[in-house]
């Protein structure tokens, strides 16, 4: 069982990296085109996923969670000054 653990961890990391890469928008992928990242992750099972997580994945996984930009609509009722005034 203990010999199986590193293999399972490598497979799980590879599957996670491939799914994460596929779900990431093309415009947010860093350093290489998305297709090359997928090939890198699949061809190099340990090095590829680690490289994706460090160098290819967008630096901010949830762009809507950052500070609100000027002129952008509020994210929720508690961020909307008009809604808060009406309470």
DRENTORMI-335329 format. One line per 5 residues: number of its first residue (from 1); for each residue z, x, y of C-alpha. Coordinates in nm, 4 decimals. Each point is the difference from the previous one (the first is absolute). Layout:
residues N
NUM) Z X Y  ...
//
This chain:
residues 87
1) 0.0000 0.0000 0.0000  0.0850 0.2797 0.2434  -0.3413 0.1618 -0.0572  -0.1665 -0.3280 0.0958  0.1758 -0.0289 0.3379
6) -0.2076 0.2582 0.1972  -0.3225 -0.1535 -0.1312  0.1119 -0.3518 0.0982  0.1086 0.1202 0.3442  -0.3394 0.1628 0.0552
11) -0.1855 -0.3143 -0.1073  0.2207 -0.2199 0.2211  -0.0504 0.2295 0.3009  -0.3764 0.0052 -0.0569  -0.0218 -0.3784 -0.0310
16) 0.2118 -0.0463 0.3142  -0.2150 0.2450 0.1989  -0.3284 -0.1577 -0.1137  0.1168 -0.3526 0.0842  0.1405 0.1147 0.3347
21) -0.3244 0.1806 0.0830  -0.2148 -0.2998 -0.0937  0.2113 -0.2368 0.2114  -0.0013 0.2258 0.3068  -0.2609 -0.0852 0.2630
26) -0.2849 0.2512 0.0233  0.0698 0.0677 0.3669  0.3636 0.0965 -0.0653  -0.0602 0.2561 -0.2788  0.0586 0.3571 0.1201
31) -0.1872 0.3291 -0.0625  -0.2562 -0.1167 -0.2615  -0.2065 -0.3124 -0.0639  0.1696 -0.2624 -0.2134  -0.2342 0.0452 -0.2975
36) 0.0731 0.3732 -0.0144  0.3742 -0.0689 0.0043  -0.0356 -0.2388 -0.2923  -0.2003 0.2573 -0.1954  0.2506 0.2741 0.0833
41) 0.2916 -0.2139 -0.1172  -0.1753 -0.0940 -0.3248  -0.1365 0.3468 -0.0853  0.3220 0.1923 0.0720  0.2827 -0.2193 -0.1339
46) 0.2972 0.1818 0.1527  -0.1454 0.1900 0.2955  -0.2263 -0.2843 0.1176  0.2690 -0.2673 0.0470  0.2338 0.2454 0.1719
51) -0.2829 0.1082 0.2326  -0.0763 -0.3664 0.0772  0.3611 -0.0752 0.0859  0.0310 0.3075 0.2231  -0.3428 0.0403 0.1610
56) -0.2073 -0.3135 -0.0506  0.2286 -0.2957 0.0409  0.0351 -0.1471 0.3502  0.3006 0.1452 0.1787  0.1340 -0.3463 0.0871
61) -0.0291 -0.2282 -0.3047  0.0740 -0.3146 0.2060  -0.1754 0.0179 0.3370  0.1541 -0.3288 0.1141  0.3518 0.1331 -0.0366
66) -0.0268 0.2522 0.2834  0.0814 -0.0630 0.3658  -0.1924 -0.2797 0.1656  -0.2935 0.1069 0.2160  -0.0506 -0.1386 0.3489
71) -0.2086 -0.3159 -0.0095  0.0356 -0.0621 -0.3732  0.1356 -0.3368 -0.1130  0.3653 -0.0221 -0.1100  0.0649 0.0450 -0.3716
76) 0.2624 -0.2719 -0.0288  0.1880 -0.2588 0.2065  0.2831 0.2391 0.0796  -0.2525 0.2409 0.1598  -0.1603 -0.2677 0.2171
81) 0.1657 -0.0171 0.3466  -0.1430 -0.3492 0.0668  0.1533 -0.1337 -0.3202  0.3356 0.1566 0.0797  0.0007 -0.1519 0.3506
86) -0.0464 -0.3470 -0.1461  0.3102 0.0277 -0.2200
//
